[in-house]
Amino acid sequence: MPALFDLSKLSVRQFAERFRGEMIPLSNTFSYYCASVPLSEEDLKEYLEEPVAALPPAIAAALPKISILLVPYLERANGKEHGGKPGAKERGIKDLNGKERAAKHASGGEYVSIEKPPEGRTSNATQLKLGDETVLAFALKGQEVAEYHYRFYHLLASVLGERWSEDIETRYGRIVREEFNADAHGEVDEPSWRLKQGLRRSKNGAAGGGSGTAAAKTFRAYARQSFIDTLTLYLHGICCDIDVDTGPRQLPSRYLRKRLMALEELFPPPSGYAVFPEQLEP
């Protein structure tokens, strides 16, 4: 483990640039550098090898080069909350029932710290661009592995959502438009739920308006965030044994299943992995 005590408080960008040449490759797409506690063989599997191995091949092929930084703590440069309150646990995801979770990824305003940041300034994960690479940084101390897995897949889904193809946008947009016209309440996660509520309040929200209209842009923003949140759940569910708790803000299961089936068609899981419980071998 490198000695970080003489590095002072580097920004995530400075830290990524400083240790760019020491990244350890995991695959053609992923590499990592650990500046937190030393990773045992079991830790390496749990934090890196298994989450990467569970990615659908089509997802891995569509991602840019990804550099993963595992650090002790991340401290925000200001008091604004980016990461939300931690609340995701495998076998219990409750963010739409009262706990906000990982609403946004930050834009590089975090610093790597070896000391626990003051209350209200901690961040759990962030992403930034470094040349043609995307850097994902995660704070490990005080974080459960289940929460790390959620944030890992949420950031990857965000990267995919920023570069989704016209075909994927059209196919997924059709699904959520049908839901919207059927007055299906609820969503998968807090960010898309908030956008959906704003869309519902829009006079022309259901129709989405014509091309280039404010309503169309609002619907497109909602559809993209819904895709990111649903893809997060899809990827997390392939890797880990999770349950989605029902609640007043949660999308009804029949609609959620239709979304997941569409994602399964677009991004089939790797051999040996299942999307739905009934697909598991007894």
N, C-alpha and C positions, 0 to 999 in steps of 0.2 A: 504494500500500500504506500503511495507516495506521501511525502511529508508536505502537508498543506499549510502548516502554520506560518511559513514565511511568504505565502502568496497573498496575504491580506484578503480583502473581500473583493474578488474579481466578479465582474458581470458574467452572466452565462456565456455571452458571446466571447468575451476575453478568455474565459476558461476553455471554451471549445477550441478556440484558435491556439491557445497555449499547448493543449494536449492532442491536437489533431493528428500528429504523427505517431502517437502512442495508442491509437485505437486498435482494438483486437477484433479481427474479422469473425463474424458468425456465419455469414453467407455472402453471396454476391451483392446482396442489398444491405445487410445489417452489419454494423460493427459497434463495439462498445468500449467504454473506459469507466472503470469503477474507482471512485475516489472516496467511497464511504468505507464501511467495514470490509475486510477481506472476504471475498466470496468463496465459500466452500464448494465442493463439487455439487452438493445438493442445492445450494443457493443458486449456482450457475444454471442448473436445470430449471429451477422454479421461477427465477426472475427473467431468464433470457431464452434458453434453449427450447423449453416447452411452449411458451407463448409464441415464439417465432415459428416453430414446427407446426403449430395448429392453424397457421394462416392459410386460407385457400390459395392455391397456386396463382389464380388470376389476380388476386389481391397483391401477392408478392411481386408479380410481374409488373403491375401498374404503379407500384410505389417508386419514388426516387431513392437515391442513396440515403440511408438513414443511419445517423450516428446517435448512439444512446449514451447519455451521461448519467451515472448513478452517483449521487453526491449525498453528503450528510443532511444538509438543510438548504432550502432556497428561501431567500428573503426578498420581499418586494421592495422596490425603491420608493414606493409611496404607500399610502394606507388603503388603496382601493383593493377590493377583493376580486381575485381572478379565479381562484380554484374552487370556490364554494366550500361548504362544510363537508368534511368526510363523512360518508354514510354508506357507501357501497360495501356489502359483504356477500361473499358467495353463500348461497342459500338464504338470501334475504336482501332484496334491493328495494328500498323504501323512499327514494327521493321524490316520487310523485305523491307520496302520502304525508308530506310535511317536512321532509329534509331535502334541502337544496344541495346538489352535488355537482361539482365540476362543470359549472355553467359555461365557462369559456376557457380557452387556453390563452395564456398571456403572450405578449408580443416582445419579449426580450427585456423587460424591465426588472428582471430578477437578478439577484447576486447569489453566488455560491458561498455558503458559510459553514464553518466547522462548529460554530456555536449556535444554540437554539435562538432563533430570532425573537424579538419582543412580541408580546401578544398582539395579534391583529396584523402582523407583517409577514406571517409565514405563507409560503406557497408550496403546493405539493408537486406541481409539474408545469412545464412550459415548453414551447417549441419556438424555433427560429430558423431562418435560412442562412446558410453559410456557403456562399458560392453555389454550386449545383447540388449541395447536400442539405438535408433537413436534419436539424439537431433536436432531439427530444431529451430533456433533462428531467430527472425524477429525484425528489428528496426521499431518502429511505428511512431515516431515523424517525421512530414514532409512527410509522405507517405500516398497516397490515398488508400482507401479500395480496389479499383479495382486493383491497383498494388500489394497490399498484397495478394489478391486472386490468381493472376497470379503466384507470387513467391511461395505461399503455394503449389499450384498444381504442379509447376515445380519441386520443391524439392521432393514431393511425387513420381512424375513420374521418377525422377532420381533414387530414392531408388528402384522402381520397375524395372527400366532398368538395374540396377546392379545385379538383381537376377531373370531376366526373365527366364522362363522355355524353354527347348529345343523346345517344341511344339509352343510356342508363337514366339520364334526366327525364327523358320522355316516358320510359316505362315506369319508373318510380312515381313520377308526377301524376301519371294516369291513376295509379292506385290511390294516392292520397286525395286526389280530386274526387274520385268515386266515394271515398269515405266522407269527405267534406259535404258532398251533395246529399249523402245519406244521413247527414247530421250525426255522424259518429263522434261521440265525445271522448276526450282524453288523448293522451299521447304516451310516448315511451319514456321521455325524460323532461326535466324542467325547461330547458331552453326552447325545445320545439313546442311544448305546451303553452308557453308564454306567447310565442309567435302565432300559434293557432288561435289563442284567445283574441289577439289583436285582429287577426283575419276575420274572425267571426263577427267582430264589431264593425268591420268594414261593410259598407252598404252593398258593394258588388263583390264581396269576398268569395262567395260560392262559385260565381261564374269565372273568377280570375281575371275578368276584363279582357280587352284586346291586347295584342302585342304592343309593348312599349308603354302601356298605361301604368299608373301607380298601383292599381289593384294587381296587375300581372306581376309586377316586381315584388310586391308584398307576398303573393302566393309563391313565387319562385324562391324567395328567401326562406319562407316556411318549409317548402318542400325540401330544400337543401339541408336545413337543420334537422328536419325529420329523418332524412336519409342518414345523416351522420349519427343521430341518436339510435336509430334502429340498427344500423350497421355495427355500432358499438356493442349492442346487445347480442347481435348475431355472432360476431367474432368472439366475444366473451363466453357465450354459450357453447361454442365449439370447443374452446380450450378447457373450460371449467364447468363444474356441476353447480349451476345456479338456478334459483327460483325467482320468479317475478311476483311480488305480492300484489294482490288486487287492491283497488282503492278507488276513490271517486275521481281521481285525475288520471287513472291508468286506462290505456286503450283497451277496449274489450278484446278478449282472447281470440275471437273469430277473425277480427281485423288484423290483430298482431300476427296470427299464424299465416294469414295470406301474405303479409309483408315478408315474413321470414321465408316462406316458400319461394317467393320471387327472388329474394337474395340468394337462396340456395341454388336456384336455376342460373342466376347471373354469376355467382361465385361458389361453385361446388366445393365442399370441404375436402381436405386431403384424404387420401385413402386411410381407412381405419378410424376416422372421426365421424361423429353423427351430429345432426342438427336437432332432431326431436328424440325424446326418450324411447319411442317405439322403434326407432332405428337401431338402438343398441342391441347387441347380441346378448341373449340370456346367459 
